[in-house]
Amino acid sequence: PSLCRVYKKTSGNESIALYLGKRDFVDHVESVDIVDGVIKVDPAELEGRKVWVYLACAFRYGSDDLDVIGLSFRKDIWVKRIQIYPVVGTRPANTPMQEALLKKCGDQGHPFTFTIDTNLPCSVGLQPAPEDAGKSCGVDYEVKAYIAKEADDPDEKISKKDTCRLIIRKIQFAPGKVGAGPKADISKNFMMSDKPVHLEASIEKELYFHGDPIPVNVKINNETTKVVKKIKITVEQTTEVLLYQSDKYSKTVLTEEFAEEIKGESTLEKTFTVIPLLSNNKEKRGLAVDVSGFPKTYIRPGMDKGMQGIMVSYKIKVNLLVSSGGLLGGLTASMIMHGPMS
């Protein structure tokens, strides 16, 4: 293919350079796009050392500037290494992307290919507060080329001038086949009333694009003499951090109130539309975000949940405000995710 853009990083000593044709790699649930790139090597400055490239999936949970006090704020979930120079063994046939990159590099280009395991997490970060400095908590992927005697010798110190790296993203889209949406219902009796208020809430499908309107269908049967004054719809994001501790918490990403009066012994059937947007939640610390806005984790049957690093799901709550001041109702459903690639 003709390359509209080439991502390139050169080492400080200019002996090696890393080339990629893209930085977003799609997780199709059953498979993941291969990471195919090229390393340009000038052997003149190697001094008998070798050139390696690695792809690492890492979980970061802190600010890089805190490393000076000897604490590790990075945990490698998965690492693969390939010796680039001198060339060893046989390599797979070049991809069209690599052929295009090799034209940029010339004779000193050496292709590499990584296959990402399907059970690894997607790139996601927890949004820092505006006053927070440094890297936020999250999962990222790094491609790094380096010059060393051995692939991974803890006693060998690798100088920064002998390395070059690019951060890439593993992203996930909604599956093409979308299931029916969830439904919940509840009834509640109030003091001084022998009959209940019935609430039923549902949505049409289980997955939505970020930025898409979400129609919430609400049915109310008020058998009491009390008056329902207001309907409140809330969308919550639940984030589960699985690697360094068992940590689960929720952030409200949308709250809207609708002034609908349902008098005693009457009914209402109506659809209310809400649109949760990241742009309305920029100040919220700890909110899970990714390249398209709000992320959602899609788990393949049999996949190890503990490998996901950060799990993200959503629920919608529908509450009724009755004249006595009591809250009624609740709808819980996992429904927001990226849309298909089309």
ChimeraX attribute file (.defattr): number of C-alpha atoms within 10 A of each C-alpha:
attribute: neighborCount
match mode: 1-to-1
recipient: residues
	/A:1	11
	/A:2	10
	/A:3	11
	/A:4	7
	/A:5	9
	/A:6	14
	/A:7	13
	/A:8	15
	/A:9	19
	/A:10	19
	/A:11	18
	/A:12	14
	/A:13	13
	/A:14	16
	/A:15	21
	/A:16	26
	/A:17	24
	/A:18	26
	/A:19	24
	/A:20	21
	/A:21	21
	/A:22	17
	/A:23	16
	/A:24	16
	/A:25	17
	/A:26	17
	/A:27	23
	/A:28	17
	/A:29	16
	/A:30	9
	/A:31	13
	/A:32	19
	/A:33	16
	/A:34	15
	/A:35	19
	/A:36	20
	/A:37	26
	/A:38	27
	/A:39	29
	/A:40	25
	/A:41	23
	/A:42	14
	/A:43	16
	/A:44	8
	/A:45	14
	/A:46	17
	/A:47	10
	/A:48	11
	/A:49	14
	/A:50	18
	/A:51	25
	/A:52	22
	/A:53	25
	/A:54	18
	/A:55	24
	/A:56	18
	/A:57	24
	/A:58	20
	/A:59	26
	/A:60	21
	/A:61	19
	/A:62	18
	/A:63	16
	/A:64	16
	/A:65	11
	/A:66	12
	/A:67	12
	/A:68	8
	/A:69	7
	/A:70	7
	/A:71	10
	/A:72	14
	/A:73	15
	/A:74	17
	/A:75	14
	/A:76	13
	/A:77	17
	/A:78	15
	/A:79	14
	/A:80	13
	/A:81	16
	/A:82	17
	/A:83	18
	/A:84	22
	/A:85	19
	/A:86	13
	/A:87	12
	/A:88	9
	/A:89	5
	/A:90	6
	/A:91	10
	/A:92	8
	/A:93	10
	/A:94	15
	/A:95	16
	/A:96	12
	/A:97	18
	/A:98	23
	/A:99	17
	/A:100	18
	/A:101	27
	/A:102	21
	/A:103	10
	/A:104	15
	/A:105	18
	/A:106	10
	/A:107	10
	/A:108	13
	/A:109	23
	/A:110	20
	/A:111	21
	/A:112	20
	/A:113	19
	/A:114	17
	/A:115	13
	/A:116	21
	/A:117	13
	/A:118	16
	/A:119	20
	/A:120	20
	/A:121	28
	/A:122	28
	/A:123	25
	/A:124	26
	/A:125	23
	/A:126	21
	/A:127	21
	/A:128	19
	/A:129	14
	/A:130	10
	/A:131	7
	/A:132	11
	/A:133	12
	/A:134	11
	/A:135	16
	/A:136	19
	/A:137	22
	/A:138	23
	/A:139	25
	/A:140	20
	/A:141	23
	/A:142	16
	/A:143	23
	/A:144	20
	/A:145	28
	/A:146	25
	/A:147	28
	/A:148	21
	/A:149	15
	/A:150	14
	/A:151	17
	/A:152	10
	/A:153	10
	/A:154	8
	/A:155	7
	/A:156	11
	/A:157	8
	/A:158	14
	/A:159	11
	/A:160	12
	/A:161	15
	/A:162	20
	/A:163	25
	/A:164	24
	/A:165	20
	/A:166	17
	/A:167	13
	/A:168	19
	/A:169	20
	/A:170	22
	/A:171	21
	/A:172	26
	/A:173	21
	/A:174	21
	/A:175	16
	/A:176	11
	/A:177	8
	/A:178	11
	/A:179	12
	/A:180	11
	/A:181	14
	/A:182	16
	/A:183	16
	/A:184	17
	/A:185	15
	/A:186	14
	/A:187	15
	/A:188	12
	/A:189	14
	/A:190	15
	/A:191	7
	/A:192	9
	/A:193	12
	/A:194	10
	/A:195	16
	/A:196	16
	/A:197	26
	/A:198	19
	/A:199	23
	/A:200	19
	/A:201	25
	/A:202	21
	/A:203	21
	/A:204	15
	/A:205	16
	/A:206	15
	/A:207	23
	/A:208	18
	/A:209	19
	/A:210	20
	/A:211	17
	/A:212	14
	/A:213	14
	/A:214	21
	/A:215	16
	/A:216	18
	/A:217	16
	/A:218	20
	/A:219	16
	/A:220	20
	/A:221	19
	/A:222	22
	/A:223	18
	/A:224	20
	/A:225	17
	/A:226	18
	/A:227	18
	/A:228	24
	/A:229	17
	/A:230	16
	/A:231	22
	/A:232	17
	/A:233	20
	/A:234	19
	/A:235	23
	/A:236	21
	/A:237	23
	/A:238	20
	/A:239	22
	/A:240	19
	/A:241	20
	/A:242	16
	/A:243	16
	/A:244	11
	/A:245	8
	/A:246	8
	/A:247	11
	/A:248	13
	/A:249	12
	/A:250	16
	/A:251	17
	/A:252	17
	/A:253	19
	/A:254	18
	/A:255	16
	/A:256	14
	/A:257	15
	/A:258	12
	/A:259	11
	/A:260	16
	/A:261	15
	/A:262	19
	/A:263	19
	/A:264	15
	/A:265	14
	/A:266	14
	/A:267	14
	/A:268	14
	/A:269	11
	/A:270	12
	/A:271	14
	/A:272	15
	/A:273	12
	/A:274	18
	/A:275	16
	/A:276	22
	/A:277	16
	/A:278	20
	/A:279	9
	/A:280	10
	/A:281	15
	/A:282	14
	/A:283	14
	/A:284	17
	/A:285	16
	/A:286	17
	/A:287	25
	/A:288	27
	/A:289	19
	/A:290	18
	/A:291	14
	/A:292	16
	/A:293	17
	/A:294	24
	/A:295	28
	/A:296	29
	/A:297	22
	/A:298	21
	/A:299	14
	/A:300	12
	/A:301	7
	/A:302	7
	/A:303	13
	/A:304	11
	/A:305	16
	/A:306	14
	/A:307	15
	/A:308	24
	/A:309	22
	/A:310	27
	/A:311	23
	/A:312	24
	/A:313	21
	/A:314	23
	/A:315	18
	/A:316	24
	/A:317	17
	/A:318	25
	/A:319	20
	/A:320	23
	/A:321	20
	/A:322	20
	/A:323	15
	/A:324	12
	/A:325	10
	/A:326	11
	/A:327	15
	/A:328	20
	/A:329	21
	/A:330	19
	/A:331	22
	/A:332	17
	/A:333	20
	/A:334	20
	/A:335	21
	/A:336	28
	/A:337	25
	/A:338	23
	/A:339	17
	/A:340	14
	/A:341	11
	/A:342	5
